[in-house]
Amino acid sequence: MNRALELLPLPSVQHPITLVDLDTVEPTYTLRPIREELIGLGLDVVAWSTAETTGLGEAGSVIRPEMRWVLKRPGSLILDIGYGVQGAKTLNIIEGAWDDQDLKILAVLNLGRPLTGSYEDMLDYVRELGPIHGLINNSHLGEETTVSFIQEGARVVSEVGEVLHIPVVATTADEKLRDKLGSSDGLGHPVRYLTRFMPHAFW
């Protein structure tokens, strides 16, 4: 899963926003290096800081005790459970995850990733994830992303959604492409523009 963060208004005391880093699949590309920066923006971040991690790189200890109870926190929660089928299994450690009616699982799909680089690959990938409530087209090539590649991703993700009867929630794109892409992709899905923090989050 690409973990570019959506540019959100700063949370208020009445409606806090919590980010939870449950990514045990790609522990070299996480919220840990930017944890303090995000906290400074008013977000609550449940993740190890780089200084706290032990072992080889940042892969030593990945689960904080408070992660088990994050669904009891007030406000909105965004859980990053990682990339790939193994990532979905991480929800098993969250108390009440499979019983919480408000928890929505969204598959974030990138046509530029090896596991989801074609219609067939993407279809197989989503089928293996288990219950999914929605799809997000996050097709990009980093700094080389073009509007045409985003639109191609939107087409493929939509075809997958039609076959599996899963709605497409949105397309995401770098804020820098707003003037070229507009408010919706070529299939009418809303575009959620991102400010990318993750390029400097590699440990």
C-alpha positions in Angstrom: 0.0 0.0 0.0 1.3 3.4 -0.9 1.2 5.5 2.2 1.0 9.1 0.9 -1.1 11.0 3.4 -4.2 13.0 2.5 -3.9 16.7 3.2 -6.5 17.1 6.0 -7.6 20.1 8.0 -5.9 20.1 11.4 -8.0 18.0 13.8 -9.9 19.7 16.6 -10.2 18.6 20.2 -13.8 17.7 19.5 -12.7 15.5 16.5 -9.2 14.1 16.9 -7.6 12.1 14.1 -5.4 9.1 14.9 -3.0 7.4 12.5 -2.0 3.8 13.4 1.1 2.2 11.8 0.4 -1.5 11.7 2.5 -2.2 8.7 4.6 -5.3 9.4 4.9 -6.1 5.7 7.2 -3.2 4.6 8.7 -2.0 7.9 11.4 0.0 6.1 8.8 2.5 4.8 6.6 3.6 7.7 5.4 6.6 9.7 8.2 6.1 12.2 10.7 8.6 10.8 8.0 11.3 10.4 6.0 10.5 13.6 7.1 13.7 15.4 6.4 15.9 12.4 2.8 14.5 12.1 2.2 15.0 15.9 3.3 18.6 15.4 0.5 19.0 12.8 -2.0 18.0 15.5 -2.4 14.3 14.6 -2.2 11.5 17.1 0.2 8.9 15.8 0.3 5.4 17.3 3.7 4.1 16.0 7.2 3.5 17.2 9.6 6.4 16.7 12.8 5.6 15.0 14.8 6.0 18.2 12.6 3.4 20.0 13.0 0.6 17.5 15.6 -2.2 17.9 17.0 -5.0 15.8 17.9 -4.9 12.1 17.0 -1.5 10.8 13.4 -0.8 12.0 12.2 -4.3 11.7 12.9 -5.4 15.2 9.8 -4.7 17.2 6.7 -3.6 15.3 3.7 -3.9 17.5 3.1 -1.4 20.3 0.8 -2.6 23.2 -1.7 0.3 22.7 -2.3 -0.8 19.1 -4.5 -3.6 20.3 -7.0 -1.2 21.8 -7.0 1.7 19.2 -10.6 1.2 18.2 -11.6 2.6 21.6 -10.1 5.9 20.8 -12.4 8.9 20.0 -12.6 10.6 16.7 -11.4 9.2 13.3 -8.9 6.4 13.0 -6.8 5.5 9.9 -5.1 2.1 10.2 -2.2 1.3 7.8 -2.2 -2.5 7.8 0.4 -2.9 5.1 0.8 -4.0 1.5 -0.3 -7.4 0.4 -2.5 -10.2 1.6 -0.4 -10.7 4.7 -1.1 -7.1 5.7 -4.9 -7.9 6.1 -4.1 -10.5 8.7 -2.7 -7.7 11.0 -6.3 -6.8 11.9 -6.4 -10.0 13.9 -4.4 -8.2 16.7 -6.9 -5.3 17.0 -9.5 -5.9 19.7 -13.0 -5.9 18.2 -11.9 -5.2 14.6 -14.1 -7.9 13.0 -17.1 -6.8 15.0 -16.9 -3.1 14.7 -19.7 -1.9 12.3 -18.0 1.4 11.7 -14.7 0.0 10.6 -14.4 0.1 6.8 -11.6 -1.7 5.0 -10.4 0.0 1.8 -8.0 -1.6 -0.7 -5.6 1.0 -1.9 -4.5 -0.1 -5.4 -1.6 1.1 -7.5 -1.2 0.0 -11.1 2.5 0.8 -10.7 3.2 -1.9 -8.1 4.3 -5.5 -9.0 1.4 -7.3 -7.2 -1.2 -5.1 -8.9 0.4 -4.2 -12.2 -2.4 -5.5 -14.4 -6.1 -6.1 -14.4 -5.6 -9.8 -13.7 -3.1 -9.2 -10.9 -5.3 -6.6 -9.3 -8.4 -8.9 -9.5 -6.5 -11.8 -7.9 -5.0 -9.5 -5.2 -8.3 -8.1 -4.1 -10.0 -11.5 -4.1 -7.4 -12.8 -1.6 -7.8 -9.9 0.8 -11.1 -11.0 2.3 -14.0 -8.6 3.1 -13.4 -5.2 1.4 -15.8 -2.3 1.6 -14.3 -0.1 -1.1 -11.4 0.5 -3.5 -9.1 3.5 -3.9 -7.2 4.1 -7.1 -3.8 5.2 -5.9 -2.0 4.5 -9.2 1.2 6.5 -9.4 4.9 6.3 -10.4 6.3 8.6 -7.8 7.8 11.8 -9.3 7.2 10.3 -12.8 3.4 10.1 -12.4 1.3 11.4 -15.3 -2.4 12.2 -15.5 -2.7 9.5 -18.2 -1.3 6.9 -15.8 -3.7 7.9 -13.1 -6.6 7.7 -15.5 -5.4 4.2 -16.7 -5.3 3.1 -13.1 -8.9 4.5 -12.6 -10.1 2.4 -15.5 -8.5 -0.8 -14.3 -9.6 -0.3 -10.7 -13.2 0.3 -11.9 -13.2 -2.9 -13.9 -12.0 -4.8 -10.9 -14.7 -3.2 -8.8 -17.4 -4.0 -11.3 -16.5 -7.7 -11.4 -16.2 -8.0 -7.6 -19.2 -5.7 -6.8 -17.0 -3.4 -4.7 -17.5 0.4 -5.1 -14.6 2.7 -6.1 -14.4 5.3 -3.3 -12.0 7.7 -4.9 -8.8 8.3 -6.9 -5.8 9.9 -5.2 -3.2 12.2 -6.8 -0.4 14.5 -5.8 -1.5 18.0 -5.1 0.8 19.2 -7.9 -1.5 17.6 -10.4 -4.7 19.3 -9.3 -4.8 21.8 -12.2 -4.3 19.0 -14.8 -6.6 16.4 -13.3 -9.5 18.4 -11.8 -12.1 17.3 -9.2 -12.9 13.9 -10.6 -11.1 11.2 -12.7 -12.2 10.2 -16.2 -14.9 7.8 -14.7 -16.4 10.4 -12.4 -14.8 9.3 -9.1 -13.8 12.1 -6.8 -10.1 12.9 -6.6 -8.6 13.3 -3.2 -5.4 15.3 -3.4 -2.4 14.4 -1.3 0.6 16.2 0.1 3.3 13.5 0.2 5.2 13.1 3.4 6.5 9.6 2.7 9.4 10.4 0.3 11.5 11.3 3.4 10.2 8.5 5.6 12.5 5.8 4.4 14.6 4.6 7.4 
